[in-house]
Amino acid sequence: DGDGASNLQEFLAGTNPTNSASAFRLLAATKTNNDVRLDWTTAGGHQYVLQSITNGGNLSTSNFADISPIIAVGGTNEGTTNFVHVGAGTNQSRFYRVRLSP
């Protein structure tokens, strides 16, 4: 469907592989005062963990650190959720990603 994810990745994420608007992705990062709020798409019945790495770090998989607890999303529909990284607006630059949690 042209959204950059394989059918297997979409199946695992709970998104629709025939709809390019249905994709697992970060939607926004918004700084408010000293905090950073990150919003991403979700699928009901899945769990997510927000991860971060500082700008000076290696972007390899092993160097990202979990910064949120497991965030469980109920139901069966697609939607969005967010996590506020408290104090991240005062620190050095960071990269973020969201991973599916078993």
Backbone bond lengths (Angstrom), bond angles and torsions (degrees), N, CA, C in turn:
res aa  C-N    CA-C-N  psi(-1)  N-CA   C-N-CA  omega(-1)  CA-C   N-CA-C  phi
1 D - - - 1.441 - - 1.542 111.63 -
2 G 1.312 117.68 2.40 1.465 120.55 173.58 1.514 116.32 82.20
3 D 1.337 118.62 14.35 1.463 119.12 -179.65 1.521 113.21 -93.79
4 G 1.320 117.46 2.83 1.465 121.25 175.88 1.517 114.97 91.36
5 A 1.319 118.54 -1.48 1.459 122.17 178.83 1.521 109.59 -112.26
6 S 1.331 115.10 144.00 1.461 119.16 177.67 1.525 109.82 -74.29
7 N 1.321 116.82 164.58 1.465 120.76 177.32 1.529 110.99 -59.79
8 L 1.333 117.84 -38.41 1.458 120.91 178.18 1.528 110.42 -64.57
9 Q 1.326 117.65 -45.42 1.462 120.62 178.15 1.528 110.63 -59.98
10 E 1.329 117.02 -41.04 1.464 119.99 179.54 1.530 111.26 -67.96
11 F 1.317 117.54 -39.51 1.455 121.00 176.90 1.526 110.09 -59.62
12 L 1.325 117.27 -47.74 1.464 121.44 -178.94 1.529 111.87 -64.13
13 A 1.333 116.78 -34.79 1.465 121.36 -179.13 1.519 112.66 -82.32
14 G 1.342 117.18 -11.63 1.456 120.75 -179.42 1.515 114.29 81.80
15 T 1.322 116.66 17.44 1.466 120.37 178.74 1.523 110.23 -98.88
16 N 1.321 116.45 168.63 1.458 122.74 -174.96 1.533 110.25 -91.09
17 P 1.337 118.54 114.36 1.468 120.72 -176.58 1.523 114.59 -70.94
18 T 1.321 118.37 -5.67 1.462 120.20 178.06 1.529 112.31 -106.62
19 N 1.326 117.02 6.67 1.465 121.30 -177.76 1.527 109.03 -127.88
20 S 1.325 117.52 112.56 1.463 120.72 -177.08 1.519 112.59 -67.37
21 A 1.330 119.11 -18.79 1.461 121.75 176.89 1.530 111.68 -79.88
22 S 1.332 116.58 -14.07 1.456 122.37 179.85 1.526 107.93 -97.49
23 A 1.338 115.97 100.44 1.460 119.67 -176.47 1.519 109.88 -150.36
24 F 1.316 116.29 150.21 1.450 123.87 176.84 1.521 107.10 -89.36
25 R 1.345 116.86 110.05 1.467 119.44 -176.75 1.523 111.13 -160.40
26 L 1.338 114.26 156.38 1.464 120.50 170.40 1.518 108.03 -70.05
27 L 1.322 116.72 137.45 1.459 121.50 -179.22 1.518 112.66 -102.95
28 A 1.344 116.78 -37.53 1.462 119.24 -175.09 1.519 110.66 -159.45
29 A 1.309 114.91 151.88 1.461 123.62 169.47 1.516 105.67 -130.93
30 T 1.325 116.12 118.38 1.458 121.41 -174.45 1.512 110.20 -124.78
31 K 1.331 116.46 125.05 1.462 121.17 177.60 1.519 108.94 -90.73
32 T 1.330 115.55 128.23 1.450 122.37 175.18 1.522 107.46 -131.12
33 N 1.331 115.38 114.56 1.466 120.80 -175.01 1.531 108.79 56.36
34 N 1.326 117.96 -116.93 1.466 121.08 -177.92 1.521 113.76 -100.78
35 D 1.321 117.53 5.07 1.462 121.45 -174.48 1.523 111.29 -112.06
36 V 1.338 115.55 158.84 1.469 121.86 175.28 1.523 107.72 -123.65
37 R 1.336 116.19 124.07 1.469 122.06 176.93 1.521 108.19 -101.66
38 L 1.340 116.26 129.38 1.455 122.35 178.13 1.514 109.41 -115.52
39 D 1.333 116.43 130.70 1.458 123.47 179.66 1.527 108.69 -114.95
40 W 1.334 117.51 140.56 1.455 121.39 177.54 1.517 110.98 -147.27
41 T 1.336 114.97 163.36 1.457 121.13 178.85 1.521 109.79 -77.97
42 T 1.325 114.77 151.84 1.458 120.83 -179.24 1.525 110.28 -136.74
43 A 1.314 114.42 167.24 1.462 122.46 171.03 1.521 107.26 -131.81
44 G 1.323 116.55 133.11 1.455 120.58 -179.49 1.525 111.84 -54.83
45 G 1.316 115.81 144.66 1.452 121.15 179.89 1.514 114.09 83.57
46 H 1.331 117.98 7.23 1.459 122.09 179.95 1.524 110.46 -115.52
47 Q 1.340 115.47 162.90 1.459 122.54 179.51 1.526 108.72 -125.84
48 Y 1.325 115.12 146.42 1.462 120.79 -174.65 1.524 110.90 -134.12
49 V 1.341 115.73 154.04 1.457 122.68 173.37 1.522 107.33 -135.53
50 L 1.334 116.29 129.49 1.459 121.28 176.28 1.517 108.50 -85.34
51 Q 1.326 115.98 135.18 1.460 121.96 -179.86 1.526 109.61 -124.10
52 S 1.342 115.06 158.36 1.453 120.61 -178.51 1.520 110.18 -145.94
53 I 1.327 114.06 157.40 1.462 122.28 172.12 1.523 106.44 -147.37
54 T 1.326 116.70 143.81 1.463 119.06 179.32 1.518 110.19 -73.43
55 N 1.300 116.31 158.38 1.462 123.07 -177.68 1.528 111.66 -56.52
56 G 1.317 117.48 -31.64 1.461 120.36 -179.06 1.513 114.19 -80.64
57 G 1.327 117.81 -5.32 1.460 121.37 -176.69 1.507 113.37 -84.45
58 N 1.315 114.70 169.14 1.457 122.83 176.05 1.521 107.96 -83.90
59 L 1.328 117.62 130.21 1.455 120.43 -175.67 1.525 113.91 -78.53
60 S 1.322 117.65 12.78 1.463 119.70 177.56 1.522 109.63 -66.08
61 T 1.300 116.33 156.25 1.457 122.66 -176.14 1.518 112.65 -54.00
62 S 1.308 118.37 -38.09 1.462 121.06 -172.78 1.526 113.25 -71.56
63 N 1.320 119.65 -14.97 1.453 120.56 -175.59 1.526 114.54 -97.74
64 F 1.307 118.82 -5.78 1.453 120.47 174.91 1.525 108.59 -75.99
65 A 1.339 116.75 141.27 1.464 121.45 -179.76 1.522 109.53 -117.66
66 D 1.329 116.19 141.29 1.458 120.82 175.33 1.522 108.76 -66.48
67 I 1.342 116.86 132.53 1.458 119.98 176.42 1.522 111.92 -118.76
68 S 1.321 117.31 -8.64 1.461 120.48 177.11 1.515 108.80 -119.36
69 P 1.326 115.81 160.13 1.464 118.05 167.93 1.523 108.17 -72.95
70 I 1.317 117.27 176.70 1.462 120.66 173.55 1.527 107.86 -65.89
71 I 1.325 115.86 128.69 1.459 122.26 179.73 1.524 107.35 -109.19
72 A 1.331 116.04 106.96 1.463 121.59 -177.91 1.521 109.46 -90.84
73 V 1.337 115.25 136.59 1.464 121.50 178.51 1.525 107.59 -114.70
74 G 1.318 115.67 122.24 1.459 120.68 -179.47 1.520 112.11 -84.86
75 G 1.309 115.05 177.91 1.452 121.26 177.31 1.510 112.75 81.76
76 T 1.337 115.12 -162.04 1.464 120.76 -178.20 1.525 112.63 -131.46
77 N 1.318 117.83 -5.64 1.466 121.42 -175.85 1.517 112.84 -90.95
78 E 1.325 115.33 162.06 1.451 121.06 172.69 1.522 108.69 -79.48
79 G 1.329 116.11 151.00 1.452 121.19 179.85 1.503 110.60 -165.51
80 T 1.315 116.54 -153.03 1.464 122.35 177.23 1.517 108.99 -138.97
81 T 1.314 115.73 159.32 1.456 122.20 171.77 1.512 107.24 -146.88
82 N 1.340 115.70 179.13 1.459 119.58 -179.21 1.508 110.60 -152.02
83 F 1.317 114.10 167.92 1.459 122.27 174.50 1.516 106.94 -145.28
84 V 1.331 116.32 137.39 1.460 121.26 177.45 1.522 108.44 -100.12
85 H 1.329 115.66 118.59 1.471 121.85 176.90 1.527 106.56 -88.42
86 V 1.325 114.74 96.83 1.460 121.55 -174.69 1.530 110.31 -65.78
87 G 1.330 115.53 129.73 1.464 121.96 177.00 1.510 115.08 82.30
88 A 1.314 118.62 -5.63 1.470 120.82 -175.84 1.521 112.94 -69.58
89 G 1.320 117.90 -18.30 1.455 121.07 179.83 1.510 114.01 -75.02
90 T 1.321 117.14 -8.95 1.462 120.72 179.47 1.520 112.24 -105.72
91 N 1.310 117.03 -8.44 1.467 121.58 -176.67 1.512 110.97 -92.03
92 Q 1.322 115.30 -176.04 1.464 120.69 177.42 1.527 111.12 -68.33
93 S 1.315 115.57 169.15 1.468 120.82 179.61 1.519 110.69 -57.35
94 R 1.330 115.83 147.66 1.463 121.91 -179.12 1.521 110.45 -136.81
95 F 1.325 114.37 155.63 1.454 122.60 168.38 1.517 106.20 -108.40
96 Y 1.331 116.56 144.39 1.464 121.97 178.88 1.516 109.54 -124.73
97 R 1.327 114.34 153.58 1.462 121.06 169.49 1.527 107.43 -153.51
98 V 1.315 115.17 158.97 1.458 121.77 177.15 1.519 107.27 -115.21
99 R 1.319 116.10 133.85 1.461 119.41 177.13 1.523 109.02 -116.73
100 L 1.329 115.13 150.93 1.454 120.95 172.28 1.515 108.19 -74.16
101 S 1.315 116.87 139.80 1.455 121.79 178.81 1.524 108.40 -109.57
102 P 1.330 116.66 140.43 1.468 118.76 178.48 1.516 112.67 -65.75
